[in-house]
Amino acid sequence: MRRSVLAKLGIAGGVAAAAAALSLSGATAASADVSRLYPTFASYTECVYTGNTWAQMGLLYGYSCIPASWDNSKYELHSW
């Protein structure tokens, strides 16, 4: 009886470790494409309006709208 409980705990620990390793590998792959990390807008006014709306809703604390590094005609909403 005691041996089967220890075996189940070992399997559960192995599954948890594998899940953690997979989530870390997925996070590094997703961070390679920066253009998908921030919402992008066609105009500065649209970016500021959206930032104000989200801040009033409590979805973000602060934000800034900066020109996108990959396309200067678009603006990215960086929030914190």
C-alpha positions as CSV (number, residue, x, y, z in Angstrom):
1,M,0.0,0.0,0.0
2,R,2.7,2.4,1.0
3,R,4.7,1.7,-2.2
4,S,1.8,2.5,-4.5
5,V,1.3,5.9,-2.8
6,L,4.9,6.8,-3.3
7,A,4.8,5.7,-6.9
8,K,1.7,7.9,-7.5
9,L,3.5,10.9,-5.9
10,G,6.5,10.2,-8.1
11,I,4.4,10.2,-11.2
12,A,2.6,13.4,-10.2
13,G,5.9,15.1,-9.6
14,G,7.2,14.1,-13.0
15,V,4.1,15.4,-14.7
16,A,4.4,18.7,-12.8
17,A,8.0,19.1,-13.8
18,A,7.3,18.3,-17.5
19,A,4.5,20.9,-17.5
20,A,6.7,23.5,-16.0
21,A,9.4,22.8,-18.6
22,L,7.0,23.1,-21.4
23,S,5.5,26.3,-20.2
24,L,9.0,27.8,-19.9
25,S,9.9,26.8,-23.5
26,G,6.7,28.3,-24.8
27,A,7.4,31.6,-23.0
28,T,10.8,32.0,-24.6
29,A,9.4,31.2,-28.1
30,A,6.6,33.7,-27.8
31,S,8.9,36.5,-26.7
32,A,10.9,36.4,-29.9
33,D,8.2,38.3,-31.9
34,V,7.8,41.6,-30.2
35,S,5.2,43.0,-32.5
36,R,2.6,40.7,-30.9
37,L,3.3,41.7,-27.4
38,Y,1.7,45.2,-27.5
39,P,-1.6,46.3,-29.1
40,T,-1.0,48.3,-32.2
41,F,-3.0,51.2,-33.5
42,A,-3.1,53.2,-36.8
43,S,-3.0,56.6,-35.1
44,Y,-1.7,58.2,-31.9
45,T,-5.1,59.5,-31.0
46,E,-6.6,56.0,-31.3
47,C,-3.9,54.6,-29.0
48,V,-4.4,57.3,-26.4
49,Y,-8.2,56.9,-26.4
50,T,-7.9,53.1,-25.9
51,G,-5.3,53.6,-23.2
52,N,-7.6,56.1,-21.4
53,T,-10.6,53.7,-21.7
54,W,-8.7,50.7,-20.4
55,A,-7.2,52.7,-17.5
56,Q,-10.7,53.9,-16.5
57,M,-11.9,50.3,-16.6
58,G,-9.0,49.3,-14.3
59,L,-7.4,47.1,-16.8
60,L,-4.0,48.9,-16.6
61,Y,-2.3,51.3,-14.2
62,G,-0.4,53.5,-16.6
63,Y,0.5,53.4,-20.3
64,S,2.4,55.2,-23.1
65,C,1.9,55.3,-26.8
66,I,5.2,55.0,-28.8
67,P,5.9,54.6,-32.5
68,A,6.2,50.9,-33.4
69,S,9.9,49.9,-34.0
70,W,8.9,47.8,-37.0
71,D,6.5,50.4,-38.6
72,N,6.7,54.1,-37.8
73,S,3.2,54.8,-39.1
74,K,1.7,52.7,-36.3
75,Y,1.7,53.2,-32.5
76,E,2.1,50.6,-29.7
77,L,0.3,50.8,-26.4
78,H,2.9,49.9,-23.6
79,S,1.2,49.5,-20.3
80,W,2.3,48.8,-16.7
